[in-house]
């Protein structure tokens, strides 16, 4: 805070984004007595380009940066002091002047199947219509079930679940972490999917807190919220993504899991139609997290062969 000005937290205005930002505010208040005073923290919703267009897939309108661009501008211009994002929404490369300052404890990274007539992907009816805007989810679904029909579905969690309840679509997939934070994880139509059946997005289940690079005061405030295991796993996954030049036009998935001093890394890349899907797995020291991510990405890049990424053009 500067004088009597509150610490300003920027975020998207969706129910999930506001829930995550308010939880960060609660943790900051618990960690610092000066922030526990009424009015010491203010959450500022910011409408992003990605929120303004809900009827098209992200790949068609510019990619992941659409959920962060306006928030990054607010940070750089000093309108907010820090920002709270779903980590999987962050672009592969952080914009100049913006730092990924903190990764709090990671929630369950699995996906959830929301369906009326099945509790598993294998149990979905022949030719079922699945609503999703995620190329990652669509590619893995089609790889296992090429009979499925994929329809673009965006909007907040409640809107998507309502479409399944009404029978507009047969099923959709959502991140378990988001469902849990909003209280939907025990919904009767929600069924968790094992990560060996649906590998999650890079950073899924994790929250990213960003601030201006070099803002020592804000970095110090955020330090108690950072969790080493979560941050280390994210470094590995984002290194993997960076090598593959990941974007919303490329179905990419990765999960790094830590057990003591060891890190287990899994990753995949696919064509959007799911016909080609390449996977890799490795294990090593957690101190080598970023190197492991880069190596896993390089391995898959070398295996893709000519024309694998031609769909991006």
Secondary structure, DSSP 8 states (H G I E B T S, - for coil): --TT--EEEEE-SSHHHHHHHHHHHHHHHHH-GGGSSTTSEEEEE---HHHH--SS-HHHHT-GGGGTHHHHHHHHTTS-SEEEEEGGGS-SS--TTEEEEE--------EEEEESS-SSSTTS-TT-EEE---HHHHHHHHHH-TT-EEE---S-HHHHHHHHHHTSSSEEEEEHHHHHHHT-TT-TTEEEE-TTTS---TTTT-EEEEEETT-HHHHHHHGGG--HHHHHHHHHHHHHHHHTT--TTSEEEEEEEEETTEEEEEEEEE-TTSS-EEEEEEEEEGGGHHHHHHHHHHHHHHHH-TTTTGGG-
